[in-house]
Amino acid sequence: MPIMSGDDLSYHTNDCPDVDDGMRLTDLPEEITSLEDLECTCWEQYDSLAEV
Ligand SMILES: [Zn+2]
């Protein structure tokens, strides 16, 4: 489950160490079309967005 950071509105995974009080999302927004749109290294555990 993704989390949107309250600080800079970036997206993170549920267990990202860099985001603590973000907003939990049920899904990523439509503008995120690939893992390359997600800047944080916490996404590196996934091979593709389909796995998120
Ligand atoms: Zn992160």
mmCIF file of the protein (N, C-alpha, C, O) and its ligand, coordinates in Angstrom:
data_MODEL
# 
_entry.id   MODEL 
# 
loop_
_entity.id 
_entity.type 
_entity.pdbx_number_of_molecules 
1 polymer     1 
2 non-polymer 1 
# 
_entity_poly.entity_id                      1 
_entity_poly.type                           'polypeptide(L)' 
_entity_poly.nstd_linkage                   no 
_entity_poly.nstd_monomer                   no 
_entity_poly.pdbx_seq_one_letter_code       MPIMSGDDLSYHTNDCPDVDDGMRLTDLPEEITSLEDLECTCWEQYDSLAEV 
_entity_poly.pdbx_seq_one_letter_code_can   MPIMSGDDLSYHTNDCPDVDDGMRLTDLPEEITSLEDLECTCWEQYDSLAEV 
_entity_poly.pdbx_strand_id                 A 
# 
loop_
_entity_poly_seq.entity_id 
_entity_poly_seq.num 
_entity_poly_seq.mon_id 
_entity_poly_seq.hetero 
1 1  MET n 
1 2  PRO n 
1 3  ILE n 
1 4  MET n 
1 5  SER n 
1 6  GLY n 
1 7  ASP n 
1 8  ASP n 
1 9  LEU n 
1 10 SER n 
1 11 TYR n 
1 12 HIS n 
1 13 THR n 
1 14 ASN n 
1 15 ASP n 
1 16 CYS n 
1 17 PRO n 
1 18 ASP n 
1 19 VAL n 
1 20 ASP n 
1 21 ASP n 
1 22 GLY n 
1 23 MET n 
1 24 ARG n 
1 25 LEU n 
1 26 THR n 
1 27 ASP n 
1 28 LEU n 
1 29 PRO n 
1 30 GLU n 
1 31 GLU n 
1 32 ILE n 
1 33 THR n 
1 34 SER n 
1 35 LEU n 
1 36 GLU n 
1 37 ASP n 
1 38 LEU n 
1 39 GLU n 
1 40 CYS n 
1 41 THR n 
1 42 CYS n 
1 43 TRP n 
1 44 GLU n 
1 45 GLN n 
1 46 TYR n 
1 47 ASP n 
1 48 SER n 
1 49 LEU n 
1 50 ALA n 
1 51 GLU n 
1 52 VAL n 
# 
loop_
_struct_asym.id 
_struct_asym.entity_id 
A 1 
B 2 
# 
loop_
_chem_comp.id 
_chem_comp.type 
_chem_comp.mon_nstd_flag 
ALA 'L-peptide linking' y 
ARG 'L-peptide linking' y 
ASN 'L-peptide linking' y 
ASP 'L-peptide linking' y 
CYS 'L-peptide linking' y 
GLN 'L-peptide linking' y 
GLU 'L-peptide linking' y 
GLY 'peptide linking'   y 
HIS 'L-peptide linking' y 
ILE 'L-peptide linking' y 
LEU 'L-peptide linking' y 
MET 'L-peptide linking' y 
PRO 'L-peptide linking' y 
SER 'L-peptide linking' y 
THR 'L-peptide linking' y 
TRP 'L-peptide linking' y 
TYR 'L-peptide linking' y 
VAL 'L-peptide linking' y 
ZN  non-polymer         . 
# 
_pdbx_entity_nonpoly.entity_id   2 
_pdbx_entity_nonpoly.name        ? 
_pdbx_entity_nonpoly.comp_id     ZN 
# 
_pdbx_nonpoly_scheme.asym_id         B 
_pdbx_nonpoly_scheme.entity_id       2 
_pdbx_nonpoly_scheme.mon_id          ZN 
_pdbx_nonpoly_scheme.ndb_seq_num     1 
_pdbx_nonpoly_scheme.pdb_seq_num     101 
_pdbx_nonpoly_scheme.auth_seq_num    101 
_pdbx_nonpoly_scheme.pdb_mon_id      ZN 
_pdbx_nonpoly_scheme.auth_mon_id     ZN 
_pdbx_nonpoly_scheme.pdb_strand_id   A 
_pdbx_nonpoly_scheme.pdb_ins_code    . 
# 
loop_
_atom_site.group_PDB 
_atom_site.id 
_atom_site.type_symbol 
_atom_site.label_atom_id 
_atom_site.label_alt_id 
_atom_site.label_comp_id 
_atom_site.label_asym_id 
_atom_site.label_entity_id 
_atom_site.label_seq_id 
_atom_site.pdbx_PDB_ins_code 
_atom_site.Cartn_x 
_atom_site.Cartn_y 
_atom_site.Cartn_z 
_atom_site.occupancy 
_atom_site.B_iso_or_equiv 
_atom_site.pdbx_formal_charge 
_atom_site.auth_seq_id 
_atom_site.auth_comp_id 
_atom_site.auth_asym_id 
_atom_site.auth_atom_id 
_atom_site.pdbx_PDB_model_num 
ATOM   1   N  N  . MET A 1 1  ? 0.851  -1.205 0.000   1.00 0.00 ? 1   MET A N  1 
ATOM   2   C  CA . MET A 1 1  ? 0.000  0.000  0.000   1.00 0.00 ? 1   MET A CA 1 
ATOM   3   C  C  . MET A 1 1  ? 0.881  1.248  0.000   1.00 0.00 ? 1   MET A C  1 
ATOM   4   O  O  . MET A 1 1  ? 1.747  1.388  0.864   1.00 0.00 ? 1   MET A O  1 
ATOM   5   N  N  . PRO A 1 2  ? 0.677  2.147  -0.947  1.00 0.00 ? 2   PRO A N  1 
ATOM   6   C  CA . PRO A 1 2  ? 1.523  3.345  -1.014  1.00 0.00 ? 2   PRO A CA 1 
ATOM   7   C  C  . PRO A 1 2  ? 1.149  4.369  0.055   1.00 0.00 ? 2   PRO A C  1 
ATOM   8   O  O  . PRO A 1 2  ? 0.033  4.396  0.575   1.00 0.00 ? 2   PRO A O  1 
ATOM   9   N  N  . ILE A 1 3  ? 2.125  5.197  0.350   1.00 0.00 ? 3   ILE A N  1 
ATOM   10  C  CA . ILE A 1 3  ? 1.914  6.318  1.266   1.00 0.00 ? 3   ILE A CA 1 
ATOM   11  C  C  . ILE A 1 3  ? 2.365  7.598  0.563   1.00 0.00 ? 3   ILE A C  1 
ATOM   12  O  O  . ILE A 1 3  ? 3.416  7.622  -0.079  1.00 0.00 ? 3   ILE A O  1 
ATOM   13  N  N  . MET A 1 4  ? 1.577  8.649  0.685   1.00 0.00 ? 4   MET A N  1 
ATOM   14  C  CA . MET A 1 4  ? 1.997  9.940  0.154   1.00 0.00 ? 4   MET A CA 1 
ATOM   15  C  C  . MET A 1 4  ? 2.546  10.773 1.302   1.00 0.00 ? 4   MET A C  1 
ATOM   16  O  O  . MET A 1 4  ? 1.873  11.005 2.306   1.00 0.00 ? 4   MET A O  1 
ATOM   17  N  N  . SER A 1 5  ? 3.785  11.215 1.128   1.00 0.00 ? 5   SER A N  1 
ATOM   18  C  CA . SER A 1 5  ? 4.427  12.003 2.168   1.00 0.00 ? 5   SER A CA 1 
ATOM   19  C  C  . SER A 1 5  ? 3.722  13.341 2.361   1.00 0.00 ? 5   SER A C  1 
ATOM   20  O  O  . SER A 1 5  ? 3.376  14.016 1.392   1.00 0.00 ? 5   SER A O  1 
ATOM   21  N  N  . GLY A 1 6  ? 3.515  13.714 3.613   1.00 0.00 ? 6   GLY A N  1 
ATOM   22  C  CA . GLY A 1 6  ? 2.917  15.006 3.903   1.00 0.00 ? 6   GLY A CA 1 
ATOM   23  C  C  . GLY A 1 6  ? 3.885  16.160 3.691   1.00 0.00 ? 6   GLY A C  1 
ATOM   24  O  O  . GLY A 1 6  ? 3.471  17.314 3.592   1.00 0.00 ? 6   GLY A O  1 
ATOM   25  N  N  . ASP A 1 7  ? 5.179  15.847 3.621   1.00 0.00 ? 7   ASP A N  1 
ATOM   26  C  CA . ASP A 1 7  ? 6.190  16.895 3.480   1.00 0.00 ? 7   ASP A CA 1 
ATOM   27  C  C  . ASP A 1 7  ? 6.316  17.393 2.051   1.00 0.00 ? 7   ASP A C  1 
ATOM   28  O  O  . ASP A 1 7  ? 6.234  18.595 1.798   1.00 0.00 ? 7   ASP A O  1 
ATOM   29  N  N  . ASP A 1 8  ? 6.516  16.463 1.109   1.00 0.00 ? 8   ASP A N  1 
ATOM   30  C  CA . ASP A 1 8  ? 6.782  16.893 -0.269  1.00 0.00 ? 8   ASP A CA 1 
ATOM   31  C  C  . ASP A 1 8  ? 5.866  16.208 -1.272  1.00 0.00 ? 8   ASP A C  1 
ATOM   32  O  O  . ASP A 1 8  ? 6.087  16.302 -2.480  1.00 0.00 ? 8   ASP A O  1 
ATOM   33  N  N  . LEU A 1 9  ? 4.833  15.517 -0.779  1.00 0.00 ? 9   LEU A N  1 
ATOM   34  C  CA . LEU A 1 9  ? 3.840  14.869 -1.636  1.00 0.00 ? 9   LEU A CA 1 
ATOM   35  C  C  . LEU A 1 9  ? 4.445  13.786 -2.525  1.00 0.00 ? 9   LEU A C  1 
ATOM   36  O  O  . LEU A 1 9  ? 3.866  13.421 -3.548  1.00 0.00 ? 9   LEU A O  1 
ATOM   37  N  N  . SER A 1 10 ? 5.603  13.277 -2.135  1.00 0.00 ? 10  SER A N  1 
ATOM   38  C  CA . SER A 1 10 ? 6.185  12.172 -2.885  1.00 0.00 ? 10  SER A CA 1 
ATOM   39  C  C  . SER A 1 10 ? 5.556  10.865 -2.407  1.00 0.00 ? 10  SER A C  1 
ATOM   40  O  O  . SER A 1 10 ? 4.975  10.800 -1.324  1.00 0.00 ? 10  SER A O  1 
ATOM   41  N  N  . TYR A 1 11 ? 5.680  9.830  -3.231  1.00 0.00 ? 11  TYR A N  1 
ATOM   42  C  CA . TYR A 1 11 ? 5.057  8.551  -2.914  1.00 0.00 ? 11  TYR A CA 1 
ATOM   43  C  C  . TYR A 1 11 ? 6.083  7.559  -2.405  1.00 0.00 ? 11  TYR A C  1 
ATOM   44  O  O  . TYR A 1 11 ? 7.222  7.517  -2.870  1.00 0.00 ? 11  TYR A O  1 
ATOM   45  N  N  . HIS A 1 12 ? 5.656  6.765  -1.443  1.00 0.00 ? 12  HIS A N  1 
ATOM   46  C  CA . HIS A 1 12 ? 6.549  5.811  -0.802  1.00 0.00 ? 12  HIS A CA 1 
ATOM   47  C  C  . HIS A 1 12 ? 5.817  4.512  -0.545  1.00 0.00 ? 12  HIS A C  1 
ATOM   48  O  O  . HIS A 1 12 ? 4.589  4.442  -0.575  1.00 0.00 ? 12  HIS A O  1 
ATOM   49  N  N  . THR A 1 13 ? 6.619  3.479  -0.289  1.00 0.00 ? 13  THR A N  1 
ATOM   50  C  CA . THR A 1 13 ? 6.003  2.211  0.082   1.00 0.00 ? 13  THR A CA 1 
ATOM   51  C  C  . THR A 1 13 ? 5.581  2.250  1.547   1.00 0.00 ? 13  THR A C  1 
ATOM   52  O  O  . THR A 1 13 ? 5.980  3.123  2.317   1.00 0.00 ? 13  THR A O  1 
ATOM   53  N  N  . ASN A 1 14 ? 4.780  1.294  1.886   1.00 0.00 ? 14  ASN A N  1 
ATOM   54  C  CA . ASN A 1 14 ? 4.248  1.171  3.240   1.00 0.00 ? 14  ASN A CA 1 
ATOM   55  C  C  . ASN A 1 14 ? 5.333  1.157  4.316   1.00 0.00 ? 14  ASN A C  1 
ATOM   56  O  O  . ASN A 1 14 ? 5.146  1.683  5.413   1.00 0.00 ? 14  ASN A O  1 
ATOM   57  N  N  . ASP A 1 15 ? 6.458  0.549  3.984   1.00 0.00 ? 15  ASP A N  1 
ATOM   58  C  CA . ASP A 1 15 ? 7.509  0.355  4.986   1.00 0.00 ? 15  ASP A CA 1 
ATOM   59  C  C  . ASP A 1 15 ? 8.731  1.224  4.722   1.00 0.00 ? 15  ASP A C  1 
ATOM   60  O  O  . ASP A 1 15 ? 9.835  0.893  5.153   1.00 0.00 ? 15  ASP A O  1 
ATOM   61  N  N  . CYS A 1 16 ? 8.537  2.336  4.015   1.00 0.00 ? 16  CYS A N  1 
ATOM   62  C  CA . CYS A 1 16 ? 9.661  3.226  3.738   1.00 0.00 ? 16  CYS A CA 1 
ATOM   63  C  C  . CYS A 1 16 ? 10.140 3.889  5.028   1.00 0.00 ? 16  CYS A C  1 
ATOM   64  O  O  . CYS A 1 16 ? 9.324  4.410  5.789   1.00 0.00 ? 16  CYS A O  1 
ATOM   65  N  N  . PRO A 1 17 ? 11.442 3.879  5.285   1.00 0.00 ? 17  PRO A N  1 
ATOM   66  C  CA . PRO A 1 17 ? 11.964 4.508  6.497   1.00 0.00 ? 17  PRO A CA 1 
ATOM   67  C  C  . PRO A 1 17 ? 11.968 6.040  6.420   1.00 0.00 ? 17  PRO A C  1 
ATOM   68  O  O  . PRO A 1 17 ? 12.140 6.709  7.439   1.00 0.00 ? 17  PRO A O  1 
ATOM   69  N  N  . ASP A 1 18 ? 11.782 6.591  5.233   1.00 0.00 ? 18  ASP A N  1 
ATOM   70  C  CA . ASP A 1 18 ? 11.887 8.045  5.078   1.00 0.00 ? 18  ASP A CA 1 
ATOM   71  C  C  . ASP A 1 18 ? 10.581 8.792  5.304   1.00 0.00 ? 18  ASP A C  1 
ATOM   72  O  O  . ASP A 1 18 ? 10.576 10.017 5.425   1.00 0.00 ? 18  ASP A O  1 
ATOM   73  N  N  . VAL A 1 19 ? 9.486  8.067  5.362   1.00 0.00 ? 19  VAL A N  1 
ATOM   74  C  CA . VAL A 1 19 ? 8.184  8.735  5.519   1.00 0.00 ? 19  VAL A CA 1 
ATOM   75  C  C  . VAL A 1 19 ? 7.538  8.225  6.795   1.00 0.00 ? 19  VAL A C  1 
ATOM   76  O  O  . VAL A 1 19 ? 7.393  7.017  6.982   1.00 0.00 ? 19  VAL A O  1 
ATOM   77  N  N  . ASP A 1 20 ? 7.150  9.141  7.671   1.00 0.00 ? 20  ASP A N  1 
ATOM   78  C  CA . ASP A 1 20 ? 6.548  8.662  8.914   1.00 0.00 ? 20  ASP A CA 1 
ATOM   79  C  C  . ASP A 1 20 ? 5.077  9.069  9.071   1.00 0.00 ? 20  ASP A C  1 
ATOM   80  O  O  . ASP A 1 20 ? 4.266  8.253  9.509   1.00 0.00 ? 20  ASP A O  1 
ATOM   81  N  N  . ASP A 1 21 ? 4.723  10.287 8.732   1.00 0.00 ? 21  ASP A N  1 
ATOM   82  C  CA . ASP A 1 21 ? 3.320  10.656 8.898   1.00 0.00 ? 21  ASP A CA 1 
ATOM   83  C  C  . ASP A 1 21 ? 2.666  10.998 7.562   1.00 0.00 ? 21  ASP A C  1 
ATOM   84  O  O  . ASP A 1 21 ? 2.033  12.043 7.412   1.00 0.00 ? 21  ASP A O  1 
ATOM   85  N  N  . GLY A 1 22 ? 2.831  10.113 6.614   1.00 0.00 ? 22  GLY A N  1 
ATOM   86  C  CA . GLY A 1 22 ? 2.196  10.329 5.313   1.00 0.00 ? 22  GLY A CA 1 
ATOM   87  C  C  . GLY A 1 22 ? 0.753  9.889  5.316   1.00 0.00 ? 22  GLY A C  1 
ATOM   88  O  O  . GLY A 1 22 ? 0.238  9.378  6.311   1.00 0.00 ? 22  GLY A O  1 
ATOM   89  N  N  . MET A 1 23 ? 0.101  10.098 4.170   1.00 0.00 ? 23  MET A N  1 
ATOM   90  C  CA . MET A 1 23 ? -1.291 9.696  4.008   1.00 0.00 ? 23  MET A CA 1 
ATOM   91  C  C  . MET A 1 23 ? -1.341 8.363  3.267   1.00 0.00 ? 23  MET A C  1 
ATOM   92  O  O  . MET A 1 23 ? -0.775 8.232  2.182   1.00 0.00 ? 23  MET A O  1 
ATOM   93  N  N  . ARG A 1 24 ? -2.009 7.388  3.843   1.00 0.00 ? 24  ARG A N  1 
ATOM   94  C  CA . ARG A 1 24 ? -2.102 6.080  3.204   1.00 0.00 ? 24  ARG A CA 1 
ATOM   95  C  C  . ARG A 1 24 ? -3.052 6.124  2.015   1.00 0.00 ? 24  ARG A C  1 
ATOM   96  O  O  . ARG A 1 24 ? -4.136 6.705  2.076   1.00 0.00 ? 24  ARG A O  1 
ATOM   97  N  N  . LEU A 1 25 ? -2.614 5.496  0.941   1.00 0.00 ? 25  LEU A N  1 
ATOM   98  C  CA . LEU A 1 25 ? -3.427 5.468  -0.275  1.00 0.00 ? 25  LEU A CA 1 
ATOM   99  C  C  . LEU A 1 25 ? -3.790 4.025  -0.589  1.00 0.00 ? 25  LEU A C  1 
ATOM   100 O  O  . LEU A 1 25 ? -3.035 3.103  -0.280  1.00 0.00 ? 25  LEU A O  1 
ATOM   101 N  N  . THR A 1 26 ? -4.946 3.840  -1.202  1.00 0.00 ? 26  THR A N  1 
ATOM   102 C  CA . THR A 1 26 ? -5.309 2.487  -1.614  1.00 0.00 ? 26  THR A CA 1 
ATOM   103 C  C  . THR A 1 26 ? -4.618 2.133  -2.919  1.00 0.00 ? 26  THR A C  1 
ATOM   104 O  O  . THR A 1 26 ? -4.443 0.956  -3.235  1.00 0.00 ? 26  THR A O  1 
ATOM   105 N  N  . ASP A 1 27 ? -4.226 3.147  -3.677  1.00 0.00 ? 27  ASP A N  1 
ATOM   106 C  CA . ASP A 1 27 ? -3.606 2.917  -4.968  1.00 0.00 ? 27  ASP A CA 1 
ATOM   107 C  C  . ASP A 1 27 ? -2.760 4.115  -5.353  1.00 0.00 ? 27  ASP A C  1 
ATOM   108 O  O  . ASP A 1 27 ? -2.934 5.210  -4.818  1.00 0.00 ? 27  ASP A O  1 
ATOM   109 N  N  . LEU A 1 28 ? -1.848 3.901  -6.280  1.00 0.00 ? 28  LEU A N  1 
ATOM   110 C  CA . LEU A 1 28 ? -1.078 5.022  -6.796  1.00 0.00 ? 28  LEU A CA 1 
ATOM   111 C  C  . LEU A 1 28 ? -1.944 5.833  -7.760  1.00 0.00 ? 28  LEU A C  1 
ATOM   112 O  O  . LEU A 1 28 ? -2.828 5.276  -8.410  1.00 0.00 ? 28  LEU A O  1 
ATOM   113 N  N  . PRO A 1 29 ? -1.702 7.134  -7.859  1.00 0.00 ? 29  PRO A N  1 
ATOM   114 C  CA . PRO A 1 29 ? -2.485 7.956  -8.792  1.00 0.00 ? 29  PRO A CA 1 
ATOM   115 C  C  . PRO A 1 29 ? -2.179 7.598  -10.250 1.00 0.00 ? 29  PRO A C  1 
ATOM   116 O  O  . PRO A 1 29 ? -1.152 6.988  -10.549 1.00 0.00 ? 29  PRO A O  1 
ATOM   117 N  N  . GLU A 1 30 ? -3.069 7.980  -11.132 1.00 0.00 ? 30  GLU A N  1 
ATOM   118 C  CA . GLU A 1 30 ? -2.933 7.592  -12.546 1.00 0.00 ? 30  GLU A CA 1 
ATOM   119 C  C  . GLU A 1 30 ? -1.711 8.189  -13.205 1.00 0.00 ? 30  GLU A C  1 
ATOM   120 O  O  . GLU A 1 30 ? -1.204 7.630  -14.178 1.00 0.00 ? 30  GLU A O  1 
ATOM   121 N  N  . GLU A 1 31 ? -1.220 9.320  -12.697 1.00 0.00 ? 31  GLU A N  1 
ATOM   122 C  CA . GLU A 1 31 ? -0.056 9.919  -13.356 1.00 0.00 ? 31  GLU A CA 1 
ATOM   123 C  C  . GLU A 1 31 ? 1.229  9.130  -13.120 1.00 0.00 ? 31  GLU A C  1 
ATOM   124 O  O  . GLU A 1 31 ? 2.236  9.355  -13.791 1.00 0.00 ? 31  GLU A O  1 
ATOM   125 N  N  . ILE A 1 32 ? 1.186  8.220  -12.178 1.00 0.00 ? 32  ILE A N  1 
ATOM   126 C  CA . ILE A 1 32 ? 2.341  7.343  -11.984 1.00 0.00 ? 32  ILE A CA 1 
ATOM   127 C  C  . ILE A 1 32 ? 2.191  6.146  -12.923 1.00 0.00 ? 32  ILE A C  1 
ATOM   128 O  O  . ILE A 1 32 ? 1.349  5.275  -12.705 1.00 0.00 ? 32  ILE A O  1 
ATOM   129 N  N  . THR A 1 33 ? 3.007  6.114  -13.956 1.00 0.00 ? 33  THR A N  1 
ATOM   130 C  CA . THR A 1 33 ? 2.851  5.061  -14.954 1.00 0.00 ? 33  THR A CA 1 
ATOM   131 C  C  . THR A 1 33 ? 3.996  4.062  -14.937 1.00 0.00 ? 33  THR A C  1 
ATOM   132 O  O  . THR A 1 33 ? 3.885  2.994  -15.540 1.00 0.00 ? 33  THR A O  1 
ATOM   133 N  N  . SER A 1 34 ? 5.078  4.378  -14.271 1.00 0.00 ? 34  SER A N  1 
ATOM   134 C  CA . SER A 1 34 ? 6.176  3.419  -14.170 1.00 0.00 ? 34  SER A CA 1 
ATOM   135 C  C  . SER A 1 34 ? 6.932  3.661  -12.871 1.00 0.00 ? 34  SER A C  1 
ATOM   136 O  O  . SER A 1 34 ? 6.782  4.698  -12.225 1.00 0.00 ? 34  SER A O  1 
ATOM   137 N  N  . LEU A 1 35 ? 7.748  2.677  -12.505 1.00 0.00 ? 35  LEU A N  1 
ATOM   138 C  CA . LEU A 1 35 ? 8.531  2.819  -11.279 1.00 0.00 ? 35  LEU A CA 1 
ATOM   139 C  C  . LEU A 1 35 ? 9.499  3.990  -11.372 1.00 0.00 ? 35  LEU A C  1 
ATOM   140 O  O  . LEU A 1 35 ? 9.945  4.510  -10.349 1.00 0.00 ? 35  LEU A O  1 
ATOM   141 N  N  . GLU A 1 36 ? 9.825  4.406  -12.577 1.00 0.00 ? 36  GLU A N  1 
ATOM   142 C  CA . GLU A 1 36 ? 10.750 5.527  -12.733 1.00 0.00 ? 36  GLU A CA 1 
ATOM   143 C  C  . GLU A 1 36 ? 10.116 6.849  -12.310 1.00 0.00 ? 36  GLU A C  1 
ATOM   144 O  O  . GLU A 1 36 ? 10.823 7.831  -12.082 1.00 0.00 ? 36  GLU A O  1 
ATOM   145 N  N  . ASP A 1 37 ? 8.789  6.879  -12.205 1.00 0.00 ? 37  ASP A N  1 
ATOM   146 C  CA . ASP A 1 37 ? 8.116  8.081  -11.714 1.00 0.00 ? 37  ASP A CA 1 
ATOM   147 C  C  . ASP A 1 37 ? 8.229  8.210  -10.201 1.00 0.00 ? 37  ASP A C  1 
ATOM   148 O  O  . ASP A 1 37 ? 7.927  9.257  -9.628  1.00 0.00 ? 37  ASP A O  1 
ATOM   149 N  N  . LEU A 1 38 ? 8.668  7.132  -9.565  1.00 0.00 ? 38  LEU A N  1 
ATOM   150 C  CA . LEU A 1 38 ? 8.746  7.111  -8.107  1.00 0.00 ? 38  LEU A CA 1 
ATOM   151 C  C  . LEU A 1 38 ? 10.200 7.298  -7.704  1.00 0.00 ? 38  LEU A C  1 
ATOM   152 O  O  . LEU A 1 38 ? 11.046 6.452  -7.993  1.00 0.00 ? 38  LEU A O  1 
ATOM   153 N  N  . GLU A 1 39 ? 10.482 8.396  -7.043  1.00 0.00 ? 39  GLU A N  1 
ATOM   154 C  CA . GLU A 1 39 ? 11.877 8.778  -6.861  1.00 0.00 ? 39  GLU A CA 1 
ATOM   155 C  C  . GLU A 1 39 ? 12.569 8.104  -5.695  1.00 0.00 ? 39  GLU A C  1 
ATOM   156 O  O  . GLU A 1 39 ? 13.792 7.963  -5.710  1.00 0.00 ? 39  GLU A O  1 
ATOM   157 N  N  . CYS A 1 40 ? 11.842 7.693  -4.708  1.00 0.00 ? 40  CYS A N  1 
ATOM   158 C  CA . CYS A 1 40 ? 12.482 7.161  -3.517  1.00 0.00 ? 40  CYS A CA 1 
ATOM   159 C  C  . CYS A 1 40 ? 13.019 5.744  -3.747  1.00 0.00 ? 40  CYS A C  1 
ATOM   160 O  O  . CYS A 1 40 ? 12.434 4.958  -4.492  1.00 0.00 ? 40  CYS A O  1 
ATOM   161 N  N  . THR A 1 41 ? 14.124 5.443  -3.103  1.00 0.00 ? 41  THR A N  1 
ATOM   162 C  CA . THR A 1 41 ? 14.722 4.120  -3.256  1.00 0.00 ? 41  THR A CA 1 
ATOM   163 C  C  . THR A 1 41 ? 13.885 3.018  -2.617  1.00 0.00 ? 41  THR A C  1 
ATOM   164 O  O  . THR A 1 41 ? 14.140 1.837  -2.852  1.00 0.00 ? 41  THR A O  1 
ATOM   165 N  N  . CYS A 1 42 ? 12.894 3.387  -1.815  1.00 0.00 ? 42  CYS A N  1 
ATOM   166 C  CA . CYS A 1 42 ? 12.064 2.355  -1.188  1.00 0.00 ? 42  CYS A CA 1 
ATOM   167 C  C  . CYS A 1 42 ? 11.306 1.533  -2.229  1.00 0.00 ? 42  CYS A C  1 
ATOM   168 O  O  . CYS A 1 42 ? 10.822 0.445  -1.916  1.00 0.00 ? 42  CYS A O  1 
ATOM   169 N  N  . TRP A 1 43 ? 11.195 2.034  -3.463  1.00 0.00 ? 43  TRP A N  1 
ATOM   170 C  CA . TRP A 1 43 ? 10.492 1.296  -4.516  1.00 0.00 ? 43  TRP A CA 1 
ATOM   171 C  C  . TRP A 1 43 ? 11.369 0.256  -5.185  1.00 0.00 ? 43  TRP A C  1 
ATOM   172 O  O  . TRP A 1 43 ? 10.879 -0.540 -5.986  1.00 0.00 ? 43  TRP A O  1 
ATOM   173 N  N  . GLU A 1 44 ? 12.644 0.249  -4.876  1.00 0.00 ? 44  GLU A N  1 
ATOM   174 C  CA . GLU A 1 44 ? 13.558 -0.671 -5.563  1.00 0.00 ? 44  GLU A CA 1 
ATOM   175 C  C  . GLU A 1 44 ? 13.254 -2.129 -5.271  1.00 0.00 ? 44  GLU A C  1 
ATOM   176 O  O  . GLU A 1 44 ? 13.702 -3.010 -6.006  1.00 0.00 ? 44  GLU A O  1 
ATOM   177 N  N  . GLN A 1 45 ? 12.496 -2.403 -4.205  1.00 0.00 ? 45  GLN A N  1 
ATOM   178 C  CA . GLN A 1 45 ? 12.150 -3.784 -3.902  1.00 0.00 ? 45  GLN A CA 1 
ATOM   179 C  C  . GLN A 1 45 ? 11.166 -4.355 -4.928  1.00 0.00 ? 45  GLN A C  1 
ATOM   180 O  O  . GLN A 1 45 ? 10.967 -5.569 -4.984  1.00 0.00 ? 45  GLN A O  1 
ATOM   181 N  N  . TYR A 1 46 ? 10.548 -3.486 -5.741  1.00 0.00 ? 46  TYR A N  1 
ATOM   182 C  CA . TYR A 1 46 ? 9.603  -3.953 -6.735  1.00 0.00 ? 46  TYR A CA 1 
ATOM   183 C  C  . TYR A 1 46 ? 10.261 -3.985 -8.116  1.00 0.00 ? 46  TYR A C  1 
ATOM   184 O  O  . TYR A 1 46 ? 11.090 -3.138 -8.448  1.00 0.00 ? 46  TYR A O  1 
ATOM   185 N  N  . ASP A 1 47 ? 9.873  -4.976 -8.903  1.00 0.00 ? 47  ASP A N  1 
ATOM   186 C  CA . ASP A 1 47 ? 10.381 -5.054 -10.272 1.00 0.00 ? 47  ASP A CA 1 
ATOM   187 C  C  . ASP A 1 47 ? 9.497  -4.304 -11.248 1.00 0.00 ? 47  ASP A C  1 
ATOM   188 O  O  . ASP A 1 47 ? 9.968  -3.818 -12.276 1.00 0.00 ? 47  ASP A O  1 
ATOM   189 N  N  . SER A 1 48 ? 8.220  -4.212 -10.928 1.00 0.00 ? 48  SER A N  1 
ATOM   190 C  CA . SER A 1 48 ? 7.307  -3.484 -11.811 1.00 0.00 ? 48  SER A CA 1 
ATOM   191 C  C  . SER A 1 48 ? 6.153  -2.932 -10.988 1.00 0.00 ? 48  SER A C  1 
ATOM   192 O  O  . SER A 1 48 ? 5.909  -3.369 -9.863  1.00 0.00 ? 48  SER A O  1 
ATOM   193 N  N  . LEU A 1 49 ? 5.448  -1.966 -11.563 1.00 0.00 ? 49  LEU A N  1 
ATOM   194 C  CA . LEU A 1 49 ? 4.317  -1.372 -10.851 1.00 0.00 ? 49  LEU A CA 1 
ATOM   195 C  C  . LEU A 1 49 ? 3.204  -2.385 -10.601 1.00 0.00 ? 49  LEU A C  1 
ATOM   196 O  O  . LEU A 1 49 ? 2.423  -2.230 -9.662  1.00 0.00 ? 49  LEU A O  1 
ATOM   197 N  N  . ALA A 1 50 ? 3.130  -3.405 -11.423 1.00 0.00 ? 50  ALA A N  1 
ATOM   198 C  CA . ALA A 1 50 ? 2.078  -4.412 -11.257 1.00 0.00 ? 50  ALA A CA 1 
ATOM   199 C  C  . ALA A 1 50 ? 2.206  -5.133 -9.921  1.00 0.00 ? 50  ALA A C  1 
ATOM   200 O  O  . ALA A 1 50 ? 1.233  -5.695 -9.416  1.00 0.00 ? 50  ALA A O  1 
ATOM   201 N  N  . GLU A 1 51 ? 3.401  -5.115 -9.354  1.00 0.00 ? 51  GLU A N  1 
ATOM   202 C  CA . GLU A 1 51 ? 3.628  -5.811 -8.086  1.00 0.00 ? 51  GLU A CA 1 
ATOM   203 C  C  . GLU A 1 51 ? 3.303  -4.952 -6.868  1.00 0.00 ? 51  GLU A C  1 
ATOM   204 O  O  . GLU A 1 51 ? 3.212  -5.454 -5.748  1.00 0.00 ? 51  GLU A O  1 
ATOM   205 N  N  . VAL A 1 52 ? 3.134  -3.673 -7.096  1.00 0.00 ? 52  VAL A N  1 
ATOM   206 C  CA . VAL A 1 52 ? 2.934  -2.754 -5.976  1.00 0.00 ? 52  VAL A CA 1 
ATOM   207 C  C  . VAL A 1 52 ? 1.592  -3.005 -5.309  1.00 0.00 ? 52  VAL A C  1 
ATOM   208 O  O  . VAL A 1 52 ? 1.247  -2.326 -4.342  1.00 0.00 ? 52  VAL A O  1 
HETATM 209 ZN ZN . ZN  B 2 .  ? 10.375 6.078  0.280   1.00 0.00 2 101 ZN  A ZN 1 
# 
